[in-house]
């Protein structure tokens, strides 16, 4: 009808409902770690196209920075959590 092609309009894009807090936490980590997992960089600090940096920055953003940092119990815990590799079960699950 409108010849739209974004992910919102494509039928083959798989969506998965986030049903619990633990999964949400791991999902945020997975999203930030994805460029490392796929070999685009060796560390998430070296990938400029990520919300990870904006969450830690004071620049204006539409991200819910305060909410995310509170979710992870503060900036230091957010960074600490992201220094580890994501749960391999989640990485494999996301490939489905």
C-alpha positions as CSV (number, residue, x, y, z in Angstrom):
1,X,0.0,0.0,0.0
2,X,2.6,2.6,1.1
3,X,5.7,0.5,-0.1
4,X,7.2,0.6,3.4
5,X,10.2,-1.6,4.1
6,X,11.3,-1.1,7.7
7,X,11.5,-3.9,10.3
8,X,8.1,-2.8,11.6
9,X,6.5,-3.7,8.2
10,X,8.3,-6.9,7.4
11,X,6.6,-10.2,8.2
12,X,9.7,-12.4,8.5
13,X,11.2,-10.4,11.4
14,X,10.9,-12.4,14.5
15,X,9.7,-10.7,17.6
16,X,9.9,-12.2,21.1
17,X,8.0,-11.0,24.1
18,X,10.1,-10.1,27.1
19,X,8.3,-12.0,29.9
20,X,10.5,-11.5,32.9
21,X,13.1,-9.1,34.3
22,X,16.0,-11.5,34.2
23,X,15.5,-12.0,30.4
24,X,15.3,-8.2,29.9
25,X,18.6,-7.7,31.7
26,X,20.3,-10.3,29.6
27,X,18.7,-8.9,26.5
28,X,20.1,-5.4,27.1
29,X,23.5,-7.0,27.5
30,X,23.1,-9.1,24.4
31,X,22.2,-6.1,22.3
32,X,25.2,-4.1,23.5
33,X,27.5,-7.1,23.1
34,X,26.3,-8.1,19.6
35,X,29.0,-6.1,17.7
36,X,31.7,-8.0,19.7
37,X,30.0,-11.3,19.1
38,X,29.9,-10.7,15.4
39,X,33.5,-9.5,15.2
40,X,32.9,-5.9,14.4
41,X,35.0,-4.9,17.4
42,X,36.8,-6.5,20.3
43,X,35.2,-4.5,23.1
44,X,31.9,-2.6,23.3
45,X,33.8,0.5,24.2
46,X,35.2,0.5,20.7
47,X,31.8,0.4,18.9
48,X,30.4,3.8,18.3
49,X,27.0,2.8,17.1
50,X,25.6,1.7,20.5
51,X,23.3,3.0,23.2
52,X,25.9,1.8,25.7
53,X,27.9,5.0,25.4
54,X,24.8,7.2,25.5
55,X,23.7,5.6,28.7
56,X,27.0,6.5,30.3
57,X,27.2,10.0,28.8
58,X,25.5,13.3,29.8
59,X,24.6,14.3,26.3
60,X,20.9,14.8,25.5
61,X,19.2,11.6,24.4
62,X,15.8,10.1,24.1
63,X,17.0,7.1,26.0
64,X,15.7,6.5,29.5
65,X,19.2,6.8,30.9
66,X,18.1,7.1,34.5
67,X,15.7,4.1,34.2
68,X,18.4,1.9,32.7
69,X,21.1,2.9,35.2
70,X,18.6,2.3,38.1
71,X,17.7,-1.1,36.6
72,X,21.4,-2.1,36.8
73,X,21.9,-0.5,40.3
74,X,24.0,2.4,39.0
75,X,26.6,3.3,36.4
76,X,29.4,1.2,37.9
77,X,27.2,-1.9,38.1
78,X,26.0,-1.3,34.5
79,X,29.7,-1.2,33.3
80,X,30.7,-4.1,35.4
81,X,27.8,-6.2,34.0
82,X,28.8,-5.4,30.5
83,X,32.4,-6.4,30.9
84,X,31.4,-10.1,30.9
85,X,30.2,-12.1,27.9
86,X,26.5,-12.6,27.7
87,X,24.8,-15.8,28.6
88,X,25.7,-18.2,25.8
89,X,22.2,-19.7,26.0
90,X,20.7,-16.3,25.2
91,X,23.1,-15.8,22.3
92,X,22.0,-19.2,20.9
93,X,18.4,-18.4,21.5
94,X,18.6,-15.2,19.6
95,X,19.8,-17.0,16.5
96,X,16.5,-18.8,16.2
